[in-house]
Amino acid sequence: MRILILGGGGRESALAWAIRRSPLVTALVAAPGNPGIARHARCVPIRLDDHEAILALVARERIDLTVVGPEAPLVAGIADRLAAAGHAVFGPSAAAARIEGSKAFAKDLMARHRVPTARFATFTDAAAARGYARELGAPCVVKTDGLAAGKGAIVCATVEEADAAIAACMERAEFGDAGRTVVIEEFMRGEEASFFAIASGTDVLPLTAAQDHKTVFDGDRGPNTGGMGAFSPVASFDIATEQRVMDAIVKPVVAALAAEGAPYHGVLYVGLMLTSEGPKVVEFNCRFGDPECQVLLVRLAEDLVPVLHAVARHAPLPPRVKWSDDAAVCVNLASGGYPGRYATGLPISGIEEAERTGALVFHAGTADTDGRLVTAGGRVLSVTGAGATLPDALRRVYAAIAAIRFEGMHYRRDIGTRPAASR
């Protein structure tokens, strides 16, 4: 089977590692890829928004299956373009990807189908948004309606902070068009978890849970990022909780999308708050999480490719997949200044030494400049490892990190040591 991966981050680096291990794969191509992905696939420098070039690549390379990593091309309709041209693709249509592309759409869908989530309202007028924030009271959460690279949810401890967040979104347009509409919702208390399922129309395959750490600094302090690290399994997410999430959230949402003419074919990320009243939805994503994907794939104990191909062919899914009993941890190494402004082009060293510890180093934001590996993004490397216990996995990952160097490198030192904070 000839497979194409679209994307060039840490999630796609992990996908390339996992897919290349399949005996079904005869060729693996990535667009645009990165130097880490190039260890497993031939990388082609094509922009993800250049749909015509992607279609030409699929035809030229005789691709049997395209796996779409990031959300932006899915929301923009790349799966629709590929399917219309007769190509097999893993990833939802633009209509189904609205579950992530528009938080207002997702919240309205949940309201219509009584899926448990936070109390909310949607606004296009800043004054009305401020009024509702005062009605809810602090703390509350201000969210951009559109895509904001994982940074569009602002937890506000006071109404003044909510005012500032609304101004940033709606008046100063700091998130561009994504913030022209905002969703304001009540603050939920509990432990966060990310649960994943794969859907093919109305057929749903549960995967497993992980826990992401969004804020940039230890102790869940600082601004939100795209994710500073993750671990799996999550001790508080047991079989009973999984069944409750499947019955009350995943199956109703997948059925609702199908009934409304947007059948879902891909992976569904369910961001959850485990509240005293039961699991409630924080957000949906239309793709594997990053960095959750890295820990899930390290724990997966069977070939991923047949499942991806079944979804692309709209074929029945297996009832379960097998998981290792091991724990897995991912810690992202970030550029100095991230999630704000940061420098790029800085030399990276120590990856080979890090991997001798038994950890995996997935590339998230790297480039090859005249034969030298350099930084090329905010999140640079996803250092991932497994162990018989979570402490074992943590020791392996942090031992690997000690070998890696680049100017300004920073990372959280408390991934997996405490539950992710409420929000």
Beta strands, then each sheet from edge to edge (+ up, - down):
strand 1: 2-7
strand 2: 27-32
strand 3: 42-43
strand 4: 65-68
strand 5: 89-90
strand 6: 120-123
strand 7: 140-144
strand 8: 153-156
strand 9: 182-186
strand 10: 191-201
strand 11: 203-217
strand 12: 221-232
strand 13: 264-275
strand 14: 278-285
strand 15: 327-334
strand 16: 360-363
strand 17: 366-369
strand 18: 372-375
strand 19: 379-387
sheet 1: 3+ 2+ 1+ 4+ 5+
sheet 2: 6+ 9- 7+ 8-
sheet 3: 14+ 13- 10+ 11- 12+ 15- 19+ 16-
sheet 4: 17+ 18-
end
